[in-house]
Structure formats: C-alpha cells, structure tokens
Amino acid sequence: MNSGQVKVLIIEDYPDMRALLCLILNSLGYLPIVATHGKEGVEKAISEKPKLILMDIRMPIMDGLEAARALRAHPETKEIPILVTTALLRHPDRAACLEAGCSDYMLRPFKVLDLQNKIRELLTGH
C-alpha cells in the first residue's frame, strides 16, 4: 500500500456495488475503505479520516441521510465531502441529501469518467 494514496470511504450495503466502487477507486489510484451500513461508515470515517466519502442512501441499520447528519455533527468528519451514489431518481431525494449535508449526488448507473471528474472536483474544491 502506498501511504501517499488518498483514502476514500465507500458506505454501501450492496456487495456488487461495493466491489465495483473499490475496483474503480483502485484503478484511479485511490485507497478504498469499505463500510456496509451508515453506522459502520460513521465509525470508519472517524477512525480512518478519509478525504472523501461515497455513500448510498438506502442501507440497513443507519441510512445515508442519518449517516450524513451524524458525519456533519462530528468535529472530525464535518468537513469531509460526501458524494451520494444512488439509483433513486426523485427530486425530493436529491434535496433531502443536500439538506442532510451531502456535498453532491450522482445517479447510478454512471460513467467511470463522470465519477472520476466528480471525485476530483470534490477533492480539489473545483
């Protein structure tokens, strides 16, 4: 493992999507860290201090909106950008994500280049 790699936390309950996101992040030179639900994701964000979080909305134990609010409320995670990756298409879902503190929203399926560009944008601030 390259200690210079940027950590990206994936909070996703669906195993195939977790595996795909890990594969994409590895290929782009990032170090993926995984959590299978929101509560575990919040705990890992606090302990691992990733530079970015990719998160689903619908998950067991703690959903993405609850996790986003918890991350924003914690001093060590409140500034970490959160990118929601979800298949939900409704406008109210996007608004709820942004209100909960998520930085941006990306619909699935997405193109790898679009994800790469969105990650770069969130990590650099532009």
C-alpha positions in Angstrom: 0.0 0.0 0.0 1.3 3.4 -0.9 1.0 5.7 2.1 0.5 8.6 -0.2 -2.8 7.3 -1.6 -5.9 9.3 -0.8 -8.4 7.4 1.3 -12.0 7.2 0.0 -14.6 5.6 2.2 -17.3 3.6 0.5 -20.5 3.2 2.5 -22.6 0.8 0.6 -24.7 -2.3 1.6 -24.8 -3.9 -1.8 -21.7 -6.2 -2.2 -21.5 -5.9 -6.0 -21.6 -2.1 -5.9 -19.0 -2.1 -3.1 -16.8 -4.3 -5.2 -17.3 -2.2 -8.3 -16.5 1.1 -6.5 -13.4 -0.5 -5.0 -12.2 -1.6 -8.4 -12.8 1.9 -9.9 -11.2 3.7 -7.0 -8.1 1.4 -7.1 -7.8 1.9 -10.8 -7.8 5.7 -10.3 -5.1 5.5 -7.6 -7.3 6.0 -4.5 -7.3 3.7 -1.4 -10.8 2.5 -0.8 -12.1 1.7 2.7 -15.4 0.0 3.0 -18.4 0.0 5.3 -21.6 -2.0 4.9 -24.1 0.4 6.5 -24.3 4.0 7.8 -23.4 3.4 11.4 -20.2 1.5 10.4 -19.5 4.2 7.9 -19.6 6.9 10.5 -17.3 4.9 12.8 -14.8 4.3 10.0 -14.9 7.9 8.9 -13.9 9.0 12.4 -11.2 6.3 12.7 -9.8 6.4 9.1 -10.2 10.1 8.3 -10.8 9.6 4.6 -10.6 12.6 2.2 -13.9 11.7 0.6 -17.0 9.5 1.3 -19.0 7.8 -1.4 -22.4 6.7 0.1 -25.7 5.1 -0.8 -28.9 6.3 0.7 -30.9 3.2 1.3 -29.0 1.0 3.8 -29.8 -1.1 6.9 -29.1 -0.1 10.5 -28.5 3.6 9.6 -29.4 5.0 6.2 -27.4 7.5 4.2 -29.3 10.6 5.3 -28.9 9.7 9.0 -25.2 8.9 8.4 -24.7 12.3 6.6 -26.2 14.2 9.5 -24.1 12.2 12.0 -20.9 12.9 9.9 -21.7 16.6 9.7 -22.3 16.8 13.5 -18.9 15.2 14.4 -16.0 17.6 14.6 -13.6 15.2 12.9 -15.8 14.4 9.9 -17.9 17.6 9.4 -15.7 18.8 6.5 -15.3 15.6 4.6 -17.1 15.8 1.2 -19.9 13.3 0.8 -20.9 12.1 -2.6 -24.2 10.1 -2.7 -24.2 7.4 -5.4 -27.7 6.0 -5.8 -30.3 4.7 -8.2 -33.0 6.9 -6.7 -34.3 9.3 -9.3 -36.8 11.5 -7.5 -36.0 15.2 -7.0 -37.0 15.2 -3.3 -34.3 12.6 -2.7 -31.7 14.9 -4.1 -33.0 17.8 -1.9 -33.0 15.6 1.2 -29.4 14.5 0.5 -28.2 18.1 0.3 -30.2 19.2 3.3 -28.7 16.3 5.3 -25.2 17.7 4.5 -24.2 15.7 1.4 -21.9 17.6 -1.0 -23.3 16.2 -4.2 -25.4 13.5 -5.7 -24.7 11.1 -8.6 -27.2 8.7 -10.2 -26.5 5.1 -11.0 -25.6 3.9 -13.4 -22.8 6.4 -14.0 -19.8 6.5 -16.3 -16.4 6.0 -14.7 -15.1 9.2 -16.2 -18.1 11.1 -14.7 -17.3 9.6 -11.3 -13.6 10.4 -11.7 -14.4 14.0 -12.5 -16.8 14.4 -9.6 -14.3 12.9 -7.2 -11.6 15.3 -8.4 -14.0 18.2 -8.2 -14.9 17.4 -4.6 -11.3 16.7 -3.5 -9.9 19.9 -5.0 -12.9 22.2 -4.4 -13.4 22.9 -8.1 
